[in-house]
Structure formats: structure tokens, C-alpha cells
Amino acid sequence: MRALVWHGKHDVRVDRVDDPKIVNPRDAIIKITSTAICGSDLHLYDGVIPTMRPGDILGHEFMGEVVEVGKGNTRLKKGDRVVVPFVIACGKCFFCQKEQYSACDNSNPAEKADMSEMLYGHQMAGLFGYSHLTGGYAGGQAEYVRVPFSDIGPIVVPDDLEDEQVLFLSDILPTGWMAVENCEIEEGDTVAVWGCGPVGLFAIQSALIMGAAQVIAIDHYPRRLKLARNLGAKVINYKNARVYEALMDMTGGIGPDAVIDAVGLESHGFAPDNIYDYAKQTLKLETDRSHVLRQAIFACRKGGRVSVPGVYGGFVDKFPVGAFMQKGLTLKTGQTHVQKYLAPLLEMIRERKIDTTFLISHRLPLEEGPKGYRKFAFEQNETTKVVLKPGWEKANG
Amino acid sequence: MHHRHHNHGTGRALAAGVLGAAAGAIVLMAARNMMKDNQPIGPEDSPRHAWRRGAKRRWREGAVVGRSITVNAPREEVYSRWRDFTTFPNFMENVISVTPLDQTRSRWAVEGPAGSTIEFETKITEDRPNEVIAWESDEDADVRNSGRVTFRDAPGGRGTEIEAVIAYDPPGGAVGRMAAKLFQKEPGVQAKRELRRFKQLMETGEIATAASGSKPSRPAASRVRKS
């Protein structure tokens, strides 16, 4: 089959690789119809996530048709149209039974789990196409993918919904939703969202659905801020305004009740602390840049909530633990427990309460995946979401 | 009689032997002997294998490794699955077979260096149903080893806590142990992975693997498929 393969920093290619087969009883093989490039794939693209190996197949946002089912899976059948969560979860362990699927104890292969245990103190769940820290599973930016524990993850979607209406159930929609759930919104709350990428935009949408009185979005790309405003957020372009002062003025001097860092470890900007971080990251003295998280904690009101859907991988310096403690903040974060949110979010999509299609700026055949990565990485104003279609012939232009 | 191949030449070879032996291995009076020298200062409730070097944790010239894991299943079920040694090859990467000889003795065949097979016998030294299984290799085994696995109810209905302690004579001494660590064949690493695979099997019915199925997959996983 053809698959989008990581070869190194800023080097992804469409290679011919062997088709995946059923390995374990609960597996299924999915023929991919649509797959998206995620903002977090750009961290792999930029080479800042450790334990990627040349030859790894990328992609953790995908959907398609079930073409083969292992004998231990009685829930799926051939021909089912499914969206697959990016988190691989067994459904049986302590964590899965608490619906903390992204903490699954059993989906990271035993011999791979040592790495994350060494780095984080505990092993991480398996994820599709996201380095060997999370299992080294082949991803879904390909014609076919092997889905382990397929009786737990994939959700069958009805035929009257287009791929593009449901594809983002695989990651970014539940991620935006959980980010806001972690904000524990109360009546009258202002939620500030840093980063108007896909997760940030879906968080804005989710916050308004969950009853936030006001959502303020922060970014520097005009097109992304426009999308945020279309959803009903007020916007701050940090190139125009001083973010802290703006937030205080827009909240009567109180500060946002909840703040969301939807940026993660590669934040942009030219604040002094970010330049310091950039230098340290370049010299590998620090793995993650955290300007946004610092700013969010600084702006958050006393007793407020800090939610971090943005991806971090290692360590940061100058974490403002003083502000965090003195203001009595609460921090919630984590990889998304996708499986928990699939059914309710699918229902909201069916009821037309949530539309996710506005996000897509580019639709490309799989062959043009490398171009898709380039555009998403380097033309962020214009490129809000790239969907790849393995079934499409290479486009003419 | 049990040594079909044995190569004292390299740490790696020895290590490969160790791992097999210790693979599931577990037990012994090691725990009793460990404490002769240094006692911890003041009260201390953590298991001995978690202690710092200062509080002695060596077993004669040997080494002791320990590891705990919680399995989301009742204690009776966990114990009886573990008690069936013949299933060890399902989750112990380097164990080819464990054949019961009588009520207490078993013959092990483990993968040795360069595709060779190392065999040795063990005997059960302690067996209290649903509580503990301990065993020890014969004195003339290539890699003397012993182990002890205890089973306790986890709090709050979380299943069963398994604690495994392995004591072994590292062939080649400290150097051999370091070499073994380098190749990730050190019994501590092995035991950790074997416990994880045991838990996976108990909880999910299969062993997680990133294999695509198009190339030969890991030995443990492929053995499970055949069974």
C-alpha cells in the first residue's frame, strides 16, 4: 500500500509499504477514506518529539471502512464505516473503566513502555503514528491501517453524514471539548483560549455550547482570528495588543475565569521568555517552549482554572509556580479520552449543533501529503486544516 | 546435564542465560539474607528491593530485582493463571517451555545466546494458594536463580497486586550485569516487561504489539497467536 512515512525533520514521503494484517484477535483492518494532518503532527515534522524513527507511518486522525475483523471482535463487521480514536485503549484496565482512556495501561507494548516510564514515571497509552514513546504504532495517513482493540475504539457513523462532518471525532473535536470540560465552566465565566488552530477553534465552539458568557481568542494569524470571531469569540491579536492588559480590560480587571493553552510546546512570539526558551530548545537544554502557558497562568483570575490540551513532551523552565500557588489555580490536562466523547459528540453533529467542516482549507490526495505538511507548517494563516484522501488520484495541479 | 550450550566468554551470552532463568523466575530466601548488613534508619515500610544501596540489598554476590503490578482481576484467577507454569512462554519472551516433572519440579528451556537453548530445573519452595509461589533453581544451574511472587487484594476492588522478587547470581558479576542491562536482557527489565504482558493477557486477552503482521512479529506475540 501507499503510506505517508516520516524520514526526518521536515522530510515526509509517500512510500510503498506492506499492507497491514490482523495480528491480535481484537484487531480490525480499516481502509482509509479520509485522514487529516494534525497540529501535533507538526511537532513530529519539526523533529521535536523524541523516539521517531525513519520509516514510521504518520497519522492519527482517520476514518474509513472496515475490511477485516479479528475473531475476538464481535462488535464491528466488514463494511462498517468508522471513525477511529487516536488513543488506543483496551477498555478493560482500571483506567479505561474510569473512562480515562488515554491512561490505558495495556495498549503500549511492554517492550516500548519502558521509555515513557523512564521519562514520565509511568507508561503512556499507545497512540497511532506518534513516535515509539506511545508504542510505535503505524498511523493512518495510508491506504490501510491495523486498529488494535477495535471493539473499543472505533465508532460506526451513519451514511447520511459525510466524512468531513465526522472525521474530526478522531481527535481535535473531542480534544477541544475535553479542554473546555476541564475548565468546569460556571455561569458568567470568561474563557480565554490561546491558539486558534483546530483545537483552539473547537474549544471556542465547545465553550459557547457549554455556556461560557464570553470567549476570548488569542493568536496572530488574521485568518484564524477571523474563524474564531465567526464562531462567536472576541479576539486578541498579540501582535496588536498586550495580551495581559487586554484580558484584564475585557474582564473588568478580574481576569479570565478559565484559560486554555491550545498551543503547546512550540509556541510562537517574541516575548523575552520565549526567546530564552527558543535558545534553550535549540541548544537542547530544554525540550519545550512554554511562553503561552506562562502567560495564561499570569492572566488567569484568582482561583481560576488552567486547561492544557496543547502537547508538551518534556521539560520547561521558569514555570510560574509562585503565581500558580498564590492564586490558588487548578490545572487540568492530558491526552484526550476520545472514546468517552465519541457518542455524545456524534449526536451533536447529527443534530447540527456542531459543525466542523468550516475548518478545512485543503483537500489533497495522499500523494500530496508532503505538500500538505509543508503548507500546514509554513503557511499557517491560510492553512487551517488539511484532509488527505488516499482514494483520490493525484490531482492535476 | 542441563547445559547443552554454555558460553562463559561474553557478558552478553551470560546475560542471555540470566534472562531466561530469571524470566519468570522469582523467589527465594534472598529476601531473608539481604538484610544482614545495613538496616534502614528508622521506620521503613517499602519493600527491600526499593531500598537505596546504603541499606544493603545485595544477595551474597548476586542481585535482587523486584517489581509490583496491579491486575484488574480477582486474586484466585490471577494466582491460578500464574500457577500454570506451562503458560509462561505466552508472556515471557525468552522462555521456550516449562514442563512440569512432578508436583514441585519443572524443567525450563530458555533461549540462550546465538539461537541455543539452555535448560535447567526448578523446584517450588513455597506454595500457598492465592497468596504466594516461590521457587528456586537447582544448585548446578548455569544461572542460579530464585524468585518469589506474592498476590494481595488491591484496595478498592482494583484487583490483585502482584509483587515479584527475583534473586540471581549474575554470571560475570557486576560486569555481566551491566552488559545484560545494555542489551536490555537484565532480569529487572525482563521481569517488568513480563509482568506487563501477563497483565495484558489477563485483562485484555491479548498482548499489545505494534507489529503490522506483514513482517515476523515479536516472539511472545506470535506464540500467543498460535495458542
Chai-1 contact restraints between the chains, C-beta under 6 A:
chainA,res_idxA,chainB,res_idxB,connection_type,confidence,min_distance_angstrom,max_distance_angstrom,comment,restraint_id
A,D18,B,S214,contact,1.0,0.0,6.0,A-B,restraint_1
A,P20,B,S212,contact,1.0,0.0,6.0,A-B,restraint_2
A,P20,B,G213,contact,1.0,0.0,6.0,A-B,restraint_3
A,K21,B,G213,contact,1.0,0.0,6.0,A-B,restraint_4
A,K21,B,S214,contact,1.0,0.0,6.0,A-B,restraint_5
A,V23,B,T209,contact,1.0,0.0,6.0,A-B,restraint_6
A,V23,B,A211,contact,1.0,0.0,6.0,A-B,restraint_7
A,V23,B,G213,contact,1.0,0.0,6.0,A-B,restraint_8
A,N24,B,E206,contact,1.0,0.0,6.0,A-B,restraint_9
A,P25,B,E206,contact,1.0,0.0,6.0,A-B,restraint_10
A,C90,B,T204,contact,1.0,0.0,6.0,A-B,restraint_11
A,K92,B,E203,contact,1.0,0.0,6.0,A-B,restraint_12
A,K92,B,T204,contact,1.0,0.0,6.0,A-B,restraint_13
A,C93,B,N72,contact,1.0,0.0,6.0,A-B,restraint_14
A,C93,B,E203,contact,1.0,0.0,6.0,A-B,restraint_15
A,F94,B,N72,contact,1.0,0.0,6.0,A-B,restraint_16
A,F94,B,R158,contact,1.0,0.0,6.0,A-B,restraint_17
A,N106,B,Q200,contact,1.0,0.0,6.0,A-B,restraint_18
A,N106,B,E203,contact,1.0,0.0,6.0,A-B,restraint_19
A,N106,B,T204,contact,1.0,0.0,6.0,A-B,restraint_20
A,N106,B,A208,contact,1.0,0.0,6.0,A-B,restraint_21
A,S107,B,A208,contact,1.0,0.0,6.0,A-B,restraint_22
A,P109,B,A208,contact,1.0,0.0,6.0,A-B,restraint_23
A,P109,B,T209,contact,1.0,0.0,6.0,A-B,restraint_24
A,P109,B,A210,contact,1.0,0.0,6.0,A-B,restraint_25
A,A110,B,R193,contact,1.0,0.0,6.0,A-B,restraint_26
A,A110,B,R196,contact,1.0,0.0,6.0,A-B,restraint_27
A,A110,B,R197,contact,1.0,0.0,6.0,A-B,restraint_28
A,E111,B,R193,contact,1.0,0.0,6.0,A-B,restraint_29
A,G135,B,A210,contact,1.0,0.0,6.0,A-B,restraint_30
A,G136,B,A210,contact,1.0,0.0,6.0,A-B,restraint_31
A,Y137,B,A210,contact,1.0,0.0,6.0,A-B,restraint_32
A,A138,B,S212,contact,1.0,0.0,6.0,A-B,restraint_33
A,R146,B,S212,contact,1.0,0.0,6.0,A-B,restraint_34
